Amino acid sequence: MLSLVVLFGLLGNLTTGLVYISPLKTFWHIIERRSTEEFESLPYVCKLLNAYQWVYYGVIKPNSVLVATVNGFGAVCEIIFLIIFLIFASSPSRRMSAGIMVGVLDVVFPGAAVLVMQFMMEGETRINAAGFMSLTFSMVCYGSPLSAMKTVVTTKSVEYMPFLLSFFLFINGGVWTTYAFLTADWFIGIPNGVGFLLGTAQMVLYATYWKPKPKHTSLSPSCDLSHDLLSKEEA
């Protein structure tokens, strides 16, 4: 019989996996148009860095393999997305800018951080340092919905905050908060607790501002939550 810890860990893996694959529609759009248009690479660069940190934390902390596996899957997804972005960048300058960010934030920085923690720290100190870094990057990711929520209130429309993706983030935050409570792991609990509260707020906004869409709709950047929340162009 599955323990509650394993059950919520597996549920967390499922919901986190859904969050990680949420940009699929956006990148299919990029491939079809053979251009990134006005989409920004920064959200995916940050999500890859966040995934790296959680993989390392899950590897070095005992009994945290579920944390490592789902974020390993997420890292693979983000790497694929960034490769597509670099191939179809709408201009050489955008490709160069994205390449520099990938090199610095997704190669040099995490590599240096892991080397420092691995060879200059040990035991609980290493776990706490990795957990703190993971918590910090997760807070940045979970805090990003604030801009989209402001847009919803300003425009009185939920166009730029897709329901399913917001719903997955809401469920994901709740599941991992429960997992953190059961395992007394507040490095997981704090950012996901914040995410759960923000997700609840988004559900309230949906109930307040949702309107039926007309039958004919065109593809908009709203198909990718991360881009909507972090890109100025869509804010």
CYANA upper distance limits for C-alpha pairs under 8 A (distance plus 0.5 A):
  2 LEU  CA      6 VAL  CA      6.72
  2 LEU  CA      7 LEU  CA      6.67
  3 SER  CA      7 LEU  CA      6.64
  4 LEU  CA      8 PHE  CA      6.52
  4 LEU  CA    182 LEU  CA      8.22
  5 VAL  CA      9 GLY  CA      6.47
  5 VAL  CA    179 TYR  CA      6.54
  5 VAL  CA    182 LEU  CA      6.75
  5 VAL  CA    183 THR  CA      7.51
  6 VAL  CA     10 LEU  CA      6.58
  7 LEU  CA     11 LEU  CA      6.74
  8 PHE  CA     12 GLY  CA      6.38
  8 PHE  CA    175 VAL  CA      6.67
  8 PHE  CA    176 TRP  CA      7.66
  8 PHE  CA    178 THR  CA      7.67
  8 PHE  CA    179 TYR  CA      6.05
  9 GLY  CA     13 ASN  CA      6.70
  9 GLY  CA     66 LEU  CA      6.59
  9 GLY  CA     67 VAL  CA      8.15
  9 GLY  CA    175 VAL  CA      8.45
  9 GLY  CA    176 TRP  CA      7.81
  9 GLY  CA    179 TYR  CA      6.78
 10 LEU  CA     14 LEU  CA      6.84
 10 LEU  CA     66 LEU  CA      7.59
 11 LEU  CA     15 THR  CA      6.80
 11 LEU  CA    175 VAL  CA      7.31
 12 GLY  CA     16 THR  CA      6.37
 12 GLY  CA    172 ASN  CA      6.56
 12 GLY  CA    175 VAL  CA      6.09
 12 GLY  CA    176 TRP  CA      6.18
 12 GLY  CA    179 TYR  CA      8.49
 13 ASN  CA     17 GLY  CA      6.43
 13 ASN  CA     66 LEU  CA      7.40
 13 ASN  CA     67 VAL  CA      8.02
 13 ASN  CA     69 THR  CA      8.46
 13 ASN  CA     70 VAL  CA      5.84
 14 LEU  CA     18 LEU  CA      6.92
 15 THR  CA     19 VAL  CA      6.88
 15 THR  CA    168 PHE  CA      6.72
 15 THR  CA    169 LEU  CA      8.19
 15 THR  CA    171 ILE  CA      7.52
 15 THR  CA    172 ASN  CA      5.70
 16 THR  CA     20 TYR  CA      6.73
 16 THR  CA     70 VAL  CA      7.44
 16 THR  CA    168 PHE  CA      8.48
 16 THR  CA    169 LEU  CA      8.44
 16 THR  CA    172 ASN  CA      6.59
 17 GLY  CA     21 ILE  CA      6.85
 17 GLY  CA     70 VAL  CA      6.94
 17 GLY  CA     73 PHE  CA      7.89
 17 GLY  CA     74 GLY  CA      7.28
 18 LEU  CA     22 SER  CA      6.67
 18 LEU  CA    168 PHE  CA      7.51
 19 VAL  CA    165 LEU  CA      7.34
 19 VAL  CA    168 PHE  CA      6.92
 19 VAL  CA    169 LEU  CA      7.21
 20 TYR  CA     74 GLY  CA      5.98
 20 TYR  CA     77 CYS  CA      7.39
 20 TYR  CA     78 GLU  CA      8.25
 21 ILE  CA     74 GLY  CA      8.30
 21 ILE  CA     77 CYS  CA      7.40
 22 SER  CA    165 LEU  CA      7.31
 22 SER  CA    224 ASP  CA      7.03
 22 SER  CA    225 LEU  CA      7.98
 23 PRO  CA     27 PHE  CA      6.87
 23 PRO  CA    223 CYS  CA      7.54
 23 PRO  CA    224 ASP  CA      5.42
 23 PRO  CA    225 LEU  CA      7.87
 23 PRO  CA    226 SER  CA      8.22
 24 LEU  CA     28 TRP  CA      6.62
 25 LYS  CA     29 HIS  CA      6.71
 25 LYS  CA    223 CYS  CA      6.87
 25 LYS  CA    224 ASP  CA      7.82
 26 THR  CA     30 ILE  CA      6.84
 26 THR  CA    221 PRO  CA      7.71
 26 THR  CA    223 CYS  CA      6.48
 26 THR  CA    224 ASP  CA      6.38
 27 PHE  CA     31 ILE  CA      6.65
 27 PHE  CA     81 PHE  CA      7.45
 27 PHE  CA     84 ILE  CA      7.94
 28 TRP  CA     32 GLU  CA      6.64
 29 HIS  CA     33 ARG  CA      6.63
 30 ILE  CA     34 ARG  CA      6.05
 30 ILE  CA     35 SER  CA      5.86
 30 ILE  CA     36 THR  CA      5.82
 30 ILE  CA     37 GLU  CA      8.23
 30 ILE  CA     85 PHE  CA      8.46
 30 ILE  CA     88 PHE  CA      7.72
 31 ILE  CA     35 SER  CA      7.41
 31 ILE  CA     84 ILE  CA      8.12
 31 ILE  CA     88 PHE  CA      7.80
 34 ARG  CA     88 PHE  CA      6.03
 35 SER  CA     88 PHE  CA      5.30
 35 SER  CA     89 ALA  CA      6.26
 35 SER  CA     90 SER  CA      5.53
 36 THR  CA     40 GLU  CA      8.37
 36 THR  CA     85 PHE  CA      6.97
 36 THR  CA     88 PHE  CA      6.35
 36 THR  CA     89 ALA  CA      5.68
 36 THR  CA     90 SER  CA      5.81
 37 GLU  CA     89 ALA  CA      8.10
 37 GLU  CA     90 SER  CA      6.10
 38 GLU  CA     90 SER  CA      8.48
 38 GLU  CA    233 GLU  CA      7.76
 39 PHE  CA    221 PRO  CA      8.21
 39 PHE  CA    227 HIS  CA      7.34
 39 PHE  CA    231 SER  CA      7.99
 40 GLU  CA    227 HIS  CA      7.27
 40 GLU  CA    231 SER  CA      6.79
 41 SER  CA     45 VAL  CA      6.79
 41 SER  CA     82 LEU  CA      7.69
 41 SER  CA     85 PHE  CA      7.52
 41 SER  CA     98 ALA  CA      6.56
 42 LEU  CA     46 CYS  CA      6.61
 42 LEU  CA     98 ALA  CA      8.03
 42 LEU  CA    101 MET  CA      8.18
 42 LEU  CA    230 LEU  CA      8.35
 43 PRO  CA     47 LYS  CA      6.64
 43 PRO  CA    226 SER  CA      6.30
 43 PRO  CA    227 HIS  CA      6.77
 43 PRO  CA    230 LEU  CA      6.80
 43 PRO  CA    231 SER  CA      8.36
 44 TYR  CA     48 LEU  CA      6.55
 44 TYR  CA     78 GLU  CA      6.55
 44 TYR  CA     81 PHE  CA      7.83
 44 TYR  CA     82 LEU  CA      7.28
 44 TYR  CA    226 SER  CA      8.19
 45 VAL  CA     49 LEU  CA      6.85
 45 VAL  CA     78 GLU  CA      8.12
 45 VAL  CA     82 LEU  CA      7.92
 45 VAL  CA    101 MET  CA      7.60
 45 VAL  CA    102 VAL  CA      6.63
 45 VAL  CA    105 LEU  CA      7.61
 45 VAL  CA    106 ASP  CA      7.22
 46 CYS  CA     50 ASN  CA      6.64
 46 CYS  CA    105 LEU  CA      8.19
 46 CYS  CA    137 PHE  CA      8.41
 46 CYS  CA    141 CYS  CA      8.41
 47 LYS  CA     51 ALA  CA      6.60
 47 LYS  CA     75 ALA  CA      8.45
 47 LYS  CA     78 GLU  CA      7.52
 47 LYS  CA    141 CYS  CA      7.99
 48 LEU  CA     52 TYR  CA      6.70
 48 LEU  CA     74 GLY  CA      7.92
 48 LEU  CA     75 ALA  CA      5.87
 48 LEU  CA     78 GLU  CA      6.02
 48 LEU  CA     79 ILE  CA      7.58
 48 LEU  CA    106 ASP  CA      7.27
 49 LEU  CA     53 GLN  CA      6.93
 49 LEU  CA    105 LEU  CA      7.22
 49 LEU  CA    106 ASP  CA      6.02
 49 LEU  CA    110 PRO  CA      7.57
 49 LEU  CA    137 PHE  CA      8.43
 50 ASN  CA     54 TRP  CA      6.94
 50 ASN  CA    134 SER  CA      6.97
 50 ASN  CA    137 PHE  CA      6.07
 50 ASN  CA    138 SER  CA      7.05
 51 ALA  CA     55 VAL  CA      6.66
 51 ALA  CA     71 ASN  CA      5.51
 51 ALA  CA     72 GLY  CA      7.31
 51 ALA  CA     74 GLY  CA      6.73
 51 ALA  CA     75 ALA  CA      5.92
 52 TYR  CA     56 TYR  CA      6.86
 52 TYR  CA     71 ASN  CA      7.71
 52 TYR  CA     72 GLY  CA      7.90
 52 TYR  CA     75 ALA  CA      7.04
 52 TYR  CA    110 PRO  CA      7.78
 53 GLN  CA     57 TYR  CA      6.71
 53 GLN  CA    110 PRO  CA      8.00
 53 GLN  CA    130 ALA  CA      7.38
 53 GLN  CA    133 MET  CA      7.42
 53 GLN  CA    134 SER  CA      5.81
 54 TRP  CA     58 GLY  CA      6.43
 54 TRP  CA     67 VAL  CA      7.25
 54 TRP  CA     68 ALA  CA      6.78
 54 TRP  CA     71 ASN  CA      6.79
 54 TRP  CA    130 ALA  CA      8.47
 54 TRP  CA    131 GLY  CA      8.29
 54 TRP  CA    134 SER  CA      6.21
 55 VAL  CA     59 VAL  CA      6.64
 55 VAL  CA     67 VAL  CA      7.25
 55 VAL  CA     68 ALA  CA      4.66
 55 VAL  CA     69 THR  CA      7.60
 55 VAL  CA     71 ASN  CA      6.13
 55 VAL  CA     72 GLY  CA      6.43
 56 TYR  CA     60 ILE  CA      6.79
 56 TYR  CA     68 ALA  CA      7.47
 56 TYR  CA    114 VAL  CA      8.29
 56 TYR  CA    130 ALA  CA      7.71
 57 TYR  CA     61 LYS  CA      6.48
 57 TYR  CA     67 VAL  CA      8.43
 57 TYR  CA     68 ALA  CA      7.70
 57 TYR  CA    127 ILE  CA      7.13
 57 TYR  CA    130 ALA  CA      5.98
 57 TYR  CA    131 GLY  CA      6.58
 57 TYR  CA    134 SER  CA      7.98
 58 GLY  CA     62 PRO  CA      8.20
 58 GLY  CA     64 SER  CA      5.30
 58 GLY  CA     65 VAL  CA      6.09
 58 GLY  CA     66 LEU  CA      7.81
 58 GLY  CA     67 VAL  CA      5.59
 58 GLY  CA     68 ALA  CA      4.84
 59 VAL  CA     64 SER  CA      7.32
 59 VAL  CA     65 VAL  CA      6.90
 59 VAL  CA     68 ALA  CA      6.46
 60 ILE  CA    127 ILE  CA      7.10
 61 LYS  CA    127 ILE  CA      6.69
 64 SER  CA     68 ALA  CA      7.22
 65 VAL  CA     69 THR  CA      6.62
 66 LEU  CA     70 VAL  CA      6.94
 67 VAL  CA     71 ASN  CA      6.93
 68 ALA  CA     72 GLY  CA      6.43
 69 THR  CA     73 PHE  CA      6.86
 70 VAL  CA     74 GLY  CA      6.73
 71 ASN  CA     75 ALA  CA      6.50
 72 GLY  CA     76 VAL  CA      6.93
 73 PHE  CA     77 CYS  CA      6.89
 74 GLY  CA     78 GLU  CA      6.69
 75 ALA  CA     79 ILE  CA      6.61
 76 VAL  CA     80 ILE  CA      6.83
 77 CYS  CA     81 PHE  CA      6.76
 78 GLU  CA     82 LEU  CA      6.58
 79 ILE  CA     83 ILE  CA      6.68
 80 ILE  CA     84 ILE  CA      6.80
 81 PHE  CA     85 PHE  CA      6.67
 82 LEU  CA     86 LEU  CA      6.61
 83 ILE  CA     87 ILE  CA      6.69
 84 ILE  CA     88 PHE  CA      6.65
 85 PHE  CA     89 ALA  CA      6.07
 85 PHE  CA     95 ARG  CA      8.40
 86 LEU  CA     95 ARG  CA      6.01
 86 LEU  CA     98 ALA  CA      7.49
 86 LEU  CA     99 GLY  CA      7.61
 87 ILE  CA     95 ARG  CA      8.43
 89 ALA  CA     94 ARG  CA      6.61
 89 ALA  CA     95 ARG  CA      5.74
 90 SER  CA     94 ARG  CA      7.20
 90 SER  CA     95 ARG  CA      8.05
 91 SER  CA     95 ARG  CA      6.83
 92 PRO  CA     96 MET  CA      6.59
 93 SER  CA     97 SER  CA      6.56
 94 ARG  CA     98 ALA  CA      6.55
 95 ARG  CA     99 GLY  CA      6.49
 96 MET  CA    100 ILE  CA      6.63
 97 SER  CA    101 MET  CA      6.87
 98 ALA  CA    102 VAL  CA      6.64
 99 GLY  CA    103 GLY  CA      6.59
100 ILE  CA    104 VAL  CA      6.60
101 MET  CA    105 LEU  CA      6.12
101 MET  CA    106 ASP  CA      7.89
102 VAL  CA    106 ASP  CA      5.47
102 VAL  CA    107 VAL  CA      7.19
103 GLY  CA    107 VAL  CA      5.57
103 GLY  CA    108 VAL  CA      6.74
104 VAL  CA    108 VAL  CA      5.50
104 VAL  CA    109 PHE  CA      6.45
105 LEU  CA    109 PHE  CA      5.78
105 LEU  CA    110 PRO  CA      7.43
106 ASP  CA    110 PRO  CA      6.64
107 VAL  CA    111 GLY  CA      6.36
108 VAL  CA    112 ALA  CA      6.53
109 PHE  CA    113 ALA  CA      6.57
110 PRO  CA    114 VAL  CA      6.53
111 GLY  CA    115 LEU  CA      6.72
112 ALA  CA    116 VAL  CA      6.67
113 ALA  CA    117 MET  CA      6.71
114 VAL  CA    118 GLN  CA      6.27
115 LEU  CA    119 PHE  CA      6.44
115 LEU  CA    120 MET  CA      8.34
116 VAL  CA    120 MET  CA      5.85
116 VAL  CA    121 MET  CA      7.73
117 MET  CA    121 MET  CA      5.62
117 MET  CA    122 GLU  CA      8.02
117 MET  CA    126 ARG  CA      6.18
117 MET  CA    129 ALA  CA      7.85
117 MET  CA    130 ALA  CA      8.01
118 GLN  CA    122 GLU  CA      7.61
118 GLN  CA    126 ARG  CA      7.71
121 MET  CA    125 THR  CA      6.68
121 MET  CA    126 ARG  CA      5.62
122 GLU  CA    126 ARG  CA      5.48
122 GLU  CA    127 ILE  CA      8.36
123 GLY  CA    127 ILE  CA      7.06
124 GLU  CA    128 ASN  CA      6.42
125 THR  CA    129 ALA  CA      6.62
126 ARG  CA    130 ALA  CA      6.69
127 ILE  CA    131 GLY  CA      6.49
128 ASN  CA    132 PHE  CA      6.49
129 ALA  CA    133 MET  CA      6.83
130 ALA  CA    134 SER  CA      6.67
131 GLY  CA    135 LEU  CA      6.49
131 GLY  CA    187 PHE  CA      5.98
131 GLY  CA    188 ILE  CA      8.44
132 PHE  CA    136 THR  CA      6.64
132 PHE  CA    187 PHE  CA      7.04
133 MET  CA    137 PHE  CA      6.88
134 SER  CA    138 SER  CA      6.61
134 SER  CA    187 PHE  CA      7.95
135 LEU  CA    139 MET  CA      6.62
135 LEU  CA    187 PHE  CA      6.06
135 LEU  CA    188 ILE  CA      7.32
135 LEU  CA    190 ILE  CA      7.88
135 LEU  CA    191 PRO  CA      6.51
136 THR  CA    140 VAL  CA      7.02
136 THR  CA    191 PRO  CA      8.47
137 PHE  CA    141 CYS  CA      6.89
138 SER  CA    142 TYR  CA      6.52
138 SER  CA    191 PRO  CA      6.35
138 SER  CA    192 ASN  CA      8.42
139 MET  CA    143 GLY  CA      6.26
139 MET  CA    191 PRO  CA      5.68
139 MET  CA    194 VAL  CA      8.17
140 VAL  CA    144 SER  CA      6.88
142 TYR  CA    191 PRO  CA      7.58
142 TYR  CA    192 ASN  CA      8.29
142 TYR  CA    194 VAL  CA      7.62
142 TYR  CA    195 GLY  CA      5.79
142 TYR  CA    198 LEU  CA      8.26
143 GLY  CA    195 GLY  CA      8.08
143 GLY  CA    198 LEU  CA      8.50
144 SER  CA    148 ALA  CA      8.20
144 SER  CA    229 LEU  CA      6.06
144 SER  CA    230 LEU  CA      6.76
145 PRO  CA    149 MET  CA      6.59
145 PRO  CA    198 LEU  CA      7.93
145 PRO  CA    229 LEU  CA      5.95
146 LEU  CA    150 LYS  CA      6.70
146 LEU  CA    229 LEU  CA      8.11
147 SER  CA    151 THR  CA      6.85
147 SER  CA    229 LEU  CA      6.42
147 SER  CA    230 LEU  CA      8.10
147 SER  CA    235 ALA  CA      7.06
148 ALA  CA    152 VAL  CA      6.78
148 ALA  CA    160 TYR  CA      7.18
148 ALA  CA    161 MET  CA      6.93
148 ALA  CA    228 ASP  CA      7.22
148 ALA  CA    229 LEU  CA      5.79
148 ALA  CA    235 ALA  CA      6.90
149 MET  CA    153 VAL  CA      6.88
149 MET  CA    161 MET  CA      8.21
149 MET  CA    202 GLN  CA      7.43
149 MET  CA    205 LEU  CA      8.21
150 LYS  CA    154 THR  CA      6.60
151 THR  CA    155 THR  CA      6.42
151 THR  CA    156 LYS  CA      8.36
151 THR  CA    157 SER  CA      8.47
151 THR  CA    160 TYR  CA      8.08
151 THR  CA    235 ALA  CA      6.92
152 VAL  CA    156 LYS  CA      5.78
152 VAL  CA    157 SER  CA      5.65
152 VAL  CA    158 VAL  CA      5.89
152 VAL  CA    159 GLU  CA      8.23
152 VAL  CA    160 TYR  CA      7.70
152 VAL  CA    161 MET  CA      8.05
152 VAL  CA    205 LEU  CA      8.04
152 VAL  CA    209 TYR  CA      8.13
153 VAL  CA    157 SER  CA      7.74
153 VAL  CA    205 LEU  CA      8.36
156 LYS  CA    209 TYR  CA      6.23
157 SER  CA    209 TYR  CA      6.18
157 SER  CA    210 TRP  CA      7.10
157 SER  CA    211 LYS  CA      8.00
158 VAL  CA    162 PRO  CA      7.50
158 VAL  CA    205 LEU  CA      8.34
158 VAL  CA    206 TYR  CA      7.01
158 VAL  CA    209 TYR  CA      6.87
158 VAL  CA    210 TRP  CA      6.53
159 GLU  CA    222 SER  CA      7.09
160 TYR  CA    221 PRO  CA      8.16
160 TYR  CA    222 SER  CA      5.29
160 TYR  CA    225 LEU  CA      8.44
160 TYR  CA    228 ASP  CA      6.76
160 TYR  CA    234 GLU  CA      8.22
161 MET  CA    165 LEU  CA      8.42
161 MET  CA    166 SER  CA      7.37
161 MET  CA    222 SER  CA      6.91
161 MET  CA    225 LEU  CA      7.16
161 MET  CA    228 ASP  CA      7.79
162 PRO  CA    166 SER  CA      6.74
162 PRO  CA    222 SER  CA      6.83
162 PRO  CA    223 CYS  CA      7.30
162 PRO  CA    225 LEU  CA      7.45
163 PHE  CA    167 PHE  CA      6.40
163 PHE  CA    206 TYR  CA      8.03
164 LEU  CA    168 PHE  CA      6.62
165 LEU  CA    169 LEU  CA      6.81
165 LEU  CA    225 LEU  CA      7.12
166 SER  CA    170 PHE  CA      6.66
166 SER  CA    199 GLY  CA      7.00
166 SER  CA    202 GLN  CA      7.45
166 SER  CA    203 MET  CA      8.17
166 SER  CA    225 LEU  CA      8.20
167 PHE  CA    171 ILE  CA      6.69
167 PHE  CA    199 GLY  CA      7.57
167 PHE  CA    203 MET  CA      7.82
168 PHE  CA    172 ASN  CA      6.32
169 LEU  CA    173 GLY  CA      6.49
169 LEU  CA    195 GLY  CA      7.68
169 LEU  CA    196 PHE  CA      7.96
169 LEU  CA    199 GLY  CA      6.78
170 PHE  CA    174 GLY  CA      6.89
170 PHE  CA    195 GLY  CA      7.32
170 PHE  CA    196 PHE  CA      5.68
170 PHE  CA    197 LEU  CA      8.33
170 PHE  CA    198 LEU  CA      8.00
170 PHE  CA    199 GLY  CA      4.66
170 PHE  CA    200 THR  CA      6.84
171 ILE  CA    175 VAL  CA      6.61
171 ILE  CA    196 PHE  CA      7.75
171 ILE  CA    199 GLY  CA      8.39
172 ASN  CA    176 TRP  CA      6.68
172 ASN  CA    192 ASN  CA      8.24
172 ASN  CA    196 PHE  CA      8.03
173 GLY  CA    177 THR  CA      6.47
173 GLY  CA    192 ASN  CA      5.02
173 GLY  CA    193 GLY  CA      6.60
173 GLY  CA    194 VAL  CA      8.16
173 GLY  CA    195 GLY  CA      5.63
173 GLY  CA    196 PHE  CA      4.86
173 GLY  CA    199 GLY  CA      8.11
174 GLY  CA    178 THR  CA      6.75
174 GLY  CA    192 ASN  CA      7.52
174 GLY  CA    193 GLY  CA      7.40
174 GLY  CA    195 GLY  CA      8.43
174 GLY  CA    196 PHE  CA      5.76
175 VAL  CA    179 TYR  CA      6.75
176 TRP  CA    180 ALA  CA      6.48
176 TRP  CA    188 ILE  CA      7.47
176 TRP  CA    189 GLY  CA      7.25
176 TRP  CA    192 ASN  CA      6.65
177 THR  CA    181 PHE  CA      6.71
177 THR  CA    188 ILE  CA      7.52
177 THR  CA    189 GLY  CA      5.25
177 THR  CA    190 ILE  CA      8.11
177 THR  CA    192 ASN  CA      5.98
177 THR  CA    193 GLY  CA      5.93
177 THR  CA    196 PHE  CA      8.29
178 THR  CA    182 LEU  CA      6.76
178 THR  CA    189 GLY  CA      8.21
179 TYR  CA    183 THR  CA      6.71
179 TYR  CA    189 GLY  CA      8.25
180 ALA  CA    184 ALA  CA      5.97
180 ALA  CA    185 ASP  CA      5.26
180 ALA  CA    186 TRP  CA      6.60
180 ALA  CA    187 PHE  CA      8.47
180 ALA  CA    188 ILE  CA      6.17
180 ALA  CA    189 GLY  CA      5.30
181 PHE  CA    185 ASP  CA      7.20
181 PHE  CA    186 TRP  CA      8.08
181 PHE  CA    189 GLY  CA      7.30
185 ASP  CA    189 GLY  CA      6.74
186 TRP  CA    190 ILE  CA      6.07
187 PHE  CA    191 PRO  CA      7.80
188 ILE  CA    192 ASN  CA      6.81
189 GLY  CA    193 GLY  CA      6.11
190 ILE  CA    194 VAL  CA      6.82
191 PRO  CA    195 GLY  CA      6.64
192 ASN  CA    196 PHE  CA      6.50
193 GLY  CA    197 LEU  CA      6.85
194 VAL  CA    198 LEU  CA      6.72
195 GLY  CA    199 GLY  CA      6.42
196 PHE  CA    200 THR  CA      6.63
197 LEU  CA    201 ALA  CA      6.82
198 LEU  CA    202 GLN  CA      6.75
199 GLY  CA    203 MET  CA      6.79
200 THR  CA    204 VAL  CA      6.86
201 ALA  CA    205 LEU  CA      6.80
202 GLN  CA    206 TYR  CA      6.71
203 MET  CA    207 ALA  CA      6.81
204 VAL  CA    208 THR  CA      6.74
205 LEU  CA    209 TYR  CA      6.41
205 LEU  CA    210 TRP  CA      8.30
206 TYR  CA    210 TRP  CA      5.63
213 LYS  CA    217 THR  CA      8.16
219 LEU  CA    223 CYS  CA      8.01
221 PRO  CA    227 HIS  CA      7.64
221 PRO  CA    228 ASP  CA      7.11
221 PRO  CA    234 GLU  CA      7.57
222 SER  CA    227 HIS  CA      8.19
222 SER  CA    228 ASP  CA      6.38
224 ASP  CA    228 ASP  CA      6.80
225 LEU  CA    229 LEU  CA      6.63
226 SER  CA    230 LEU  CA      6.64
227 HIS  CA    231 SER  CA      5.90
227 HIS  CA    234 GLU  CA      7.99
228 ASP  CA    234 GLU  CA      5.97
228 ASP  CA    235 ALA  CA      6.87
229 LEU  CA    234 GLU  CA      8.25
229 LEU  CA    235 ALA  CA      7.30
230 LEU  CA    235 ALA  CA      8.11
231 SER  CA    235 ALA  CA      6.82
